[in-house]
Amino acid sequence: MNAIEMLEQQHRQVEQLFSQIEKESAEQAKRRLFLEIADALAIHAAIEERHFYPAVKARRTEEILLESLEEHLSIKPRWPTCCARRSPTRPSTRSSSG
């Protein structure tokens, strides 16, 4: 599996998690799914920001970049639905100095 295939697979996994959280009725299960989504998106975004976007920019592959942006924009409409259900708060992992 190459890096692009891995990122696409991660997109599908997050979409599945969103579908599960929308169907779930138990609050504890929703919280677990919400945390899975948050963790998966944080990892995914870090990989894209550190590796994918610089490589795309360097190669001037605008088509791939636009396709990636479209993927991200397609998930945005679902995010408020999940957040509106009083997502659990998590302690910050950032240090107070940065």
LUMNU-886515 format. One record per residue (C-alpha): residue number from 1; x, y, z. Coordinates in steps of 0.2 Angstrom, whole numbers, plus 5000, padded with zeros to 4 digits. Layout:
BEGIN
[pt NUM,[X,Y,Z]]
...
END
This chain:
BEGIN
[pt 1,[5000,5000,5000]]
[pt 2,[5007,5017,4995]]
[pt 3,[5005,5033,5005]]
[pt 4,[4990,5039,4995]]
[pt 5,[4981,5023,4997]]
[pt 6,[4984,5023,5016]]
[pt 7,[4977,5041,5017]]
[pt 8,[4962,5036,5006]]
[pt 9,[4959,5021,5018]]
[pt 10,[4960,5032,5033]]
[pt 11,[4946,5043,5025]]
[pt 12,[4935,5028,5022]]
[pt 13,[4938,5023,5041]]
[pt 14,[4933,5040,5047]]
[pt 15,[4918,5040,5036]]
[pt 16,[4912,5023,5043]]
[pt 17,[4915,5030,5061]]
[pt 18,[4904,5045,5057]]
[pt 19,[4890,5033,5050]]
[pt 20,[4891,5023,5066]]
[pt 21,[4890,5038,5078]]
[pt 22,[4875,5044,5068]]
[pt 23,[4866,5027,5070]]
[pt 24,[4871,5024,5088]]
[pt 25,[4859,5028,5102]]
[pt 26,[4869,5023,5118]]
[pt 27,[4878,5039,5125]]
[pt 28,[4893,5029,5130]]
[pt 29,[4895,5021,5113]]
[pt 30,[4894,5038,5105]]
[pt 31,[4907,5045,5117]]
[pt 32,[4919,5030,5112]]
[pt 33,[4916,5033,5094]]
[pt 34,[4918,5052,5095]]
[pt 35,[4935,5049,5103]]
[pt 36,[4940,5037,5090]]
[pt 37,[4935,5050,5077]]
[pt 38,[4945,5063,5085]]
[pt 39,[4961,5053,5087]]
[pt 40,[4960,5046,5069]]
[pt 41,[4957,5064,5062]]
[pt 42,[4972,5071,5073]]
[pt 43,[4984,5057,5067]]
[pt 44,[4978,5058,5049]]
[pt 45,[4979,5077,5048]]
[pt 46,[4997,5077,5055]]
[pt 47,[5002,5064,5042]]
[pt 48,[4995,5075,5028]]
[pt 49,[5002,5091,5034]]
[pt 50,[5019,5084,5037]]
[pt 51,[5021,5073,5021]]
[pt 52,[5007,5073,5009]]
[pt 53,[5004,5092,5006]]
[pt 54,[5023,5097,5005]]
[pt 55,[5025,5083,4992]]
[pt 56,[5010,5088,4982]]
[pt 57,[5016,5106,4983]]
[pt 58,[5033,5102,4978]]
[pt 59,[5027,5092,4963]]
[pt 60,[5014,5105,4958]]
[pt 61,[5001,5091,4957]]
[pt 62,[4986,5103,4959]]
[pt 63,[4973,5090,4954]]
[pt 64,[4978,5078,4968]]
[pt 65,[4978,5093,4980]]
[pt 66,[4960,5098,4975]]
[pt 67,[4954,5080,4976]]
[pt 68,[4961,5079,4994]]
[pt 69,[4952,5096,4998]]
[pt 70,[4936,5089,4991]]
[pt 71,[4938,5074,5002]]
[pt 72,[4940,5085,5018]]
[pt 73,[4926,5096,5013]]
[pt 74,[4914,5082,5011]]
[pt 75,[4916,5077,5029]]
[pt 76,[4913,5094,5036]]
[pt 77,[4894,5094,5035]]
[pt 78,[4894,5079,5046]]
[pt 79,[4905,5086,5060]]
[pt 80,[4892,5098,5067]]
[pt 81,[4880,5084,5069]]
[pt 82,[4892,5074,5080]]
[pt 83,[4898,5089,5090]]
[pt 84,[4880,5095,5093]]
[pt 85,[4877,5079,5103]]
[pt 86,[4888,5086,5118]]
[pt 87,[4904,5078,5114]]
[pt 88,[4914,5073,5129]]
[pt 89,[4928,5085,5134]]
[pt 90,[4946,5078,5135]]
[pt 91,[4960,5085,5144]]
[pt 92,[4972,5095,5134]]
[pt 93,[4988,5087,5129]]
[pt 94,[4997,5103,5125]]
[pt 95,[5009,5110,5137]]
[pt 96,[5006,5127,5144]]
[pt 97,[5021,5134,5136]]
[pt 98,[5016,5131,5118]]
END
